[in-house]
Amino acid sequence: MQKEISIDLKQYIYDLPNEKIAFEGTSKRDNSKLLYCNKGCIQDQVFHEIVDLISPNSTLVFNNTKVIPARLLLQKETGATIEIFLLKPANNIEISQALESTKKVAWKCMIGNLKRWKENEILTKQITANGDSIYLKVKLLNKEEKIVVFEWEANNLSFAELIDILGNTPLPPYIKRALKEDDKSRYQTVYSKIDGAVAAPTAGLHFTDEILDKLASKGVKQEHLTLHVGAGTFMPIKSDSVWEHPMHNETLIIPIKTVASLLNSDQIISVGTTSMRTLESLYWFGVKLLKNKEAVFKIDKLFPYEKHQSIPSKIEAIQAVLNYAQRNNLTHIEGNTEIFIFPGYKFQICNALITNFHQPESTLILLVAAFVGESWREIYNHALKNEYRFLSFGDSSFIIP
C-alpha cells in the first residue's frame, strides 16, 4: 500500500439548508436545471439543452439498473407495523437468482421496529396475484444479522412479481413524506432494464426518450452497463480517516459491446457516479488481468492506491478485458466492486460526468472532488446561490474538468 493520502474531511462539508433539497421530481424530467462546468467555466442551462453541449463521437455510458419495490410493510397480530427494507440476498446468492426464486428466498434487510419482532417469529400476509389468493410467510431468521426469509406457496410466482404487488418504492431515507402516485415512475430512469437496485442512479432521472433520440441522431453513442445501487450509497463518512470508511460491495455487469466502445471515443461521459465507479473498476480489472490472465473481477476499495509496478494505458487495460472475454466466450463481464474514489485518485476511463448534487460528508462528494479538484466547492456554491435543487430528485450538472 502506498503512503496514505491525507484528507481533511472537514474540507468536504458544506451547509445544505433543508429548503434546497428536492423532495419530489420536476413536472417534466428534462425541465430540471443543468449546471454546465467546462474547464472551470460555469453556465446555467436547462437539462434538455444538454443535446447541444455534447459533441459527436462522444460516448454516454448509462447505468440501466432498475429499482425494485424494496420497502415492505407487514403487521403483527398486535397491530405493530414491521418495515422491511430489502438490501441484498443472503448466502451470497446473486440478485437475479433471488428475484427469480419461486418458493423461498432469504434477504439481508434493514428492519424498522425490529425490537417488536422476535427471532424465528413468522408474520403472514395475504395478497392476490393473477386472481389467486396467496399467503406469504415472513420469518426473522437472524435478528443480529437481520436476515429475513420469505416463503410462499405459489410456485409460478417469482419473488420479483411478489414484491411488485406487495412492495413500495424505496425513496431515499431523508424523504419522509408519504408516497405519491407518480413516485414509482419518477424514481426510475426511462432506460431502466435490469431489476436489482434499491436506490436509483439519479443522474439518469433527467433523460427522456426524446433527448436520447436527439443525441443518437447527432451521432452520440449510447452504451449501457449495470451496477445495482445499494443503500450504502446514502451512508455518510463517520470515520476520522477515509481509509477506514467501510465501502459497500456492489454487483456490476458490463456487456462486451460496451467494453469495446471505450476504445473508440473522443469523450467518455459517465451518466452518474455509479457508471463512473463501474468504468473505473473495469480499468482496474484490466490491470489485474495483465498480471494474471484469469484474475477474479473483484476490486477492493483501496486497490487503485496500492503500489503497482506499472500503470497501463486505458487501451492496454481494456484490451486485456476483451482478450479475457474472448478466451472465455463471454458476452458480458460480471464482477464486484468496492472501489473508493476520493481526491488523489487518477481517473483512467472517464473524462466527463453528468451527476446530481450530493450530500455533505458523503463518498459521492469525495468522488466529485477527485474528478474536478478544488473547483467542486465553486460548483456547489454556485448551485446553492442560484436556486438549484439538491439530492436525488434535484437538478443536474455536466462537468468537464
Residue, then its C-alpha position, 0 to 999 in steps of 0.5 A: m500500500q502506498k503512503e496514505i493520502s491525507i484528507d481533511l474531511k472537514q474540507y468536504i462539508y458544506d451547509l445544505p439548508n433543508e429548503k434546497i433539497a428536492f423532495e419530489g421530481t420536476s413536472k417534466r424530467d428534462n425541465s430540471k436545471l443543468l449546471y454546465c462546468n467546462k474547464g472551470c467555466i460555469q453556465d446555467q442551462v436547462f437539462h434538455e439543452i444538454v443535446d447541444l453541449i455534447s459533441p459527436n463521437s462522444t460516448l454516454v455510458f448509462n447505468n440501466t439498473k432498475v429499482i425494485p419495490a424494496r420497502l415492505l410493510l407487514q403487521k403483527e397480530t398486535g397491530a405493530t407495523i414491521e418495515i422491511f427494507l430489502l438490501k441484498p440476498a443472503n448466502n451470497i446468492e446473486i440478485s437475479q437468482a433471488l428475484e427469480s426464486t419461486k418458493k423461498v428466498a432469504w434477504k439481508c434487510m434493514i428492519g424498522n421496529l425490529k425490537r417488536w419482532k422476535e427471532n424465528e417469529i413468522l408474520t403472514k400476509q395475504i395478497t392476490a396475484n393473477g386472481d389467486s389468493i396467496y399467503l406469504k410467510v415472513k420469518l426473522l431468521n437472524k435478528e443480529e444479522k437481520i436476515v429475513v426469509f420469505e416463503w410462499e406457496a405459489n410456485n409460478l410466482s417469482f419473488a420479483e412479481l411478489i414484491d411488485i404487488l406487495g412492495n413500495t418504492p424505496l425513496p431515499p431515507y431523508i424523504k419522509r413524506a408519504l408516497k405519491e402516485d407518480d413516485k414509482s415512475r419518477y424514481q426510475t430512469v426511462y432506460s431502466k432494464i435490469d431489476g436489482a437496485v434499491a436506490a436509483p442512479t439519479a443522474g439518469l432521472h433527467f433523460t427522456d426518450e426524446i433527448l436520447d433520440k436527439l443525441a443518437s441522431k447527432g451521432v452520440k453513442q449510447e452504451h449501457l452497463t449495470l451496477h445495482v445501487g445499494a443503500g450504502t450509497f446514502m451512508p455518510i463518512k463517520s470515520d476520522s480517516v477515509w481509509e477506514h470508511p467501510m465501502h459497500n460491495e456492489t454487483l456490476i455487469i458490463p456487456i462486451k459491446t460496451v467494453a469495446s466502445l471505450l476504445n473508440s471515443d473522443q469523450i467518455i461521459s459517465v451518466g452518474t457516479t455509479s457508471m463512473r465507479t463501474l468504468e473505473s473498476l473495469y480499468w482496474f480489472g484490466v490491470k489485474l488481468l495483465k498480471n494474471k490472465e484469469a484474475v477474479f473481477k473483484i476490486d477492493k476499495l483501496f486497490p487503485y492506491e496500492k503500489h503497482q509496478s506499472i500503470p497501463s494505458k486505458i487501451e492496454a487495460i481494456q484490451a486485456v478485458l476483451n482478450y479475457a472475454q474472448r478466451n472465455n466466450l463471454t458476452h458480458i463481464e460480471g464482477n464486484t466492486e468496492i472501489f473508493i474514489f476520493p481526491g488523489y485518485k487518477f481517473q483512467i476511463c472517464n473524462a466527463l460526468i453528468t451527476n446530481f448534487h450530493q450530500p455533505e460528508s458523503t463518498l459521492i462528494l469525495l468522488v466529485a472532488a477527485f474528478v474536478g479538484e478544488s473547483w467542486r466547492e465553486i460548483y456547489n456554491h454556485a448551485l446553492k446561490n442560484e436556486y438549484r435543487f439538491l439530492s436525488f430528485g434535484d437538478s443536474s450538472f455536466i462537468i468537464p474538468 
